[in-house]
Amino acid sequence: MNDKPLHLVVISAGVSDPSTTRMLAERTTAAAMEHLRAGGAQVTASFVDLAAMGADIGRSIVSADPTAPVQRAIELVGSADGLIAATPVYKAGISGLFKSFADLLDNDLIVAKPAILSATAGTARHAMVVDEQLRPLFAFMRALPVPTSLFAAPEDWADPALGKRIDRAAVEFTELVRAGVGRAITDAAWKGYQHQFNGNATRAEKSADDLDFDTRLMRLAAGGRSLVETRP
């Protein structure tokens, strides 16, 4: 692993206070940072608290134009060396707040980023929601979720098995981040992915500054003459 400081970004969709979702995210982050530092890495972490941006996320969805707080959160996620995602489960599904924020992310924003996926719920009946809903979402965005998913129902907090699962996920995450797998994949295959024009990905396809307005097609779009010359 190089000497570049690592930065983890934690996306938490918990809304209660105190929030068990936030608690699970904090425990997972602490374990991941401990393992990374044990290997000699410099690492910091930032939290994206979706509850604090709930109204902004809604406005951004409706207008298709992210508000300033949402745009900052998107840029933070895009710059992360690794992600930790935590959502509560409602009505047998991941949080609508979490999904709405994910809907605002460019499809190429988290390509090949290592990620730990986690969820909390009021009953163990929802234990498979992480793998049935959260993992396919991150697969669609082509992230690299670790093999071990995390889930905590009320009875799990006093069970040492939860701590063991958190540590196992943190080890898997650490190995992916330390190996630089994500960077290697994006360096080798970035051009093979479809990128959103003027997007938020670290290496977006193009920005508005890259447009050549002097081409025949752009002159036509601006009201110029047809590309097909007419004859008298």
Secondary structure, 3 states (H helix, E strand, C coil): CCCCCEEEEEEECCCCCCCHHHHHHHHHHHHHHHHHHHCCCCEEEEEEEHHHHHHHHHHHHHHCCCCHHHHHHHHHHHHCCEEEEEEEEECCEECHHHHHHHHCCCCCCCCCCEEEEEEECCCHHHCCHHHHHHHHHHHHCCCEECCCCEEECHHHCCCHHHHHHHHHHHHHHHHHHHHCHHHHHHHHHHHHCCCCCCCCCCCCCCCHHHCCCCCHHHHHHCCCCCCCCCCC
